[in-house]
């Protein structure tokens, strides 16, 4: 069986999931098994489980990355209290940014 792919934005996916949950009877305090079964059927049919899993994975990777950056920044700040190490890091960062700028300009030409 071949399925068609539908390109939806994250807001449209969220709204569709909320609408689906409401249609399945998740408005009650304790939903019935039939509500869960219907919700699962709609999510599987429309391929929304994969999109929801991808969205959650993206959020987790983002949180992990920025937490790592914060920890690294704090560690570098403690290492370079004299300012000499931070100037070196700033110069390396500037060289990398200029290198990327040159690369982008070359790829456009």
C-alpha positions as CSV (number, residue, x, y, z in Angstrom):
1,X,0.0,0.0,0.0
2,X,1.5,3.3,-1.1
3,X,0.8,6.4,1.0
4,X,1.0,10.1,0.0
5,X,3.3,12.4,1.9
6,X,1.9,15.6,3.2
7,X,4.2,18.5,4.1
8,X,2.9,20.2,7.2
9,X,4.4,22.9,9.4
10,X,5.0,22.2,13.0
11,X,2.0,24.4,14.0
12,X,-0.3,22.5,11.6
13,X,1.0,19.2,13.0
14,X,0.3,20.4,16.6
15,X,-3.2,21.6,15.7
16,X,-3.9,18.4,13.9
17,X,-2.7,16.3,16.9
18,X,-4.9,18.4,19.2
19,X,-7.9,18.1,16.9
20,X,-7.3,14.4,16.7
21,X,-7.1,14.1,20.5
22,X,-10.3,16.0,20.9
23,X,-12.1,13.8,18.3
24,X,-10.9,10.7,20.0
25,X,-12.4,11.7,23.3
26,X,-9.3,12.9,25.2
27,X,-11.3,15.7,26.8
28,X,-12.3,13.5,29.7
29,X,-10.2,13.3,32.8
30,X,-9.6,9.5,32.3
31,X,-9.8,8.6,28.6
32,X,-11.0,5.1,27.6
33,X,-8.9,2.5,25.8
34,X,-11.0,3.2,22.7
35,X,-9.8,6.8,22.7
36,X,-6.1,5.7,22.8
37,X,-6.8,3.1,20.0
38,X,-8.5,5.7,17.8
39,X,-5.7,8.3,18.5
40,X,-3.1,5.7,17.6
41,X,-4.9,4.7,14.4
42,X,-5.2,8.4,13.2
43,X,-1.6,9.1,14.1
44,X,-0.3,6.0,12.3
45,X,-2.5,6.5,9.2
46,X,-1.3,10.1,8.7
47,X,2.3,9.3,9.5
48,X,2.3,11.8,12.4
49,X,4.2,9.5,14.9
50,X,7.4,9.9,12.8
51,X,7.0,13.7,12.6
52,X,6.3,13.9,16.3
53,X,9.4,11.7,17.1
54,X,11.5,13.8,14.8
55,X,10.4,17.0,16.5
56,X,11.1,15.7,19.9
57,X,14.5,14.4,18.8
58,X,15.3,17.9,17.4
59,X,14.4,19.5,20.6
60,X,16.5,17.1,22.7
61,X,19.5,17.6,20.5
62,X,19.1,21.3,20.7
63,X,18.9,21.3,24.5
64,X,21.9,19.0,24.8
65,X,23.9,21.1,22.4
66,X,23.2,24.4,24.1
67,X,23.7,22.9,27.6
68,X,27.1,21.7,26.3
69,X,27.9,25.2,25.0
70,X,27.0,26.7,28.3
71,X,29.2,24.3,30.2
72,X,32.1,24.8,27.8
73,X,31.7,28.6,28.0
74,X,31.7,28.5,31.8
75,X,34.9,26.3,31.8
76,X,36.7,28.6,29.3
77,X,35.7,31.6,31.4
78,X,37.2,30.0,34.5
79,X,40.4,29.0,32.6
80,X,41.0,32.5,31.2
81,X,40.4,34.8,34.1
82,X,43.5,36.8,33.2
83,X,42.0,37.5,29.8
84,X,44.9,36.2,27.7
85,X,43.2,32.9,26.9
86,X,39.9,34.6,26.0
87,X,41.7,36.9,23.6
88,X,43.2,33.8,22.0
89,X,39.8,32.1,21.7
90,X,38.4,35.3,20.2
91,X,41.1,35.5,17.6
92,X,40.6,31.8,16.6
93,X,36.8,32.4,16.4
94,X,37.4,35.5,14.2
95,X,39.7,33.5,11.8
96,X,37.0,30.8,11.5
97,X,34.3,33.3,10.8
98,X,36.4,35.1,8.2
99,X,37.3,31.8,6.6
100,X,33.6,30.8,6.4
101,X,32.7,34.2,4.9
102,X,35.4,33.8,2.2
103,X,34.1,30.2,1.5
104,X,30.5,31.5,1.2
105,X,31.5,34.3,-1.2
106,X,33.5,31.8,-3.3
107,X,30.7,29.4,-3.5
108,X,28.3,32.2,-4.7
109,X,30.7,33.3,-7.5
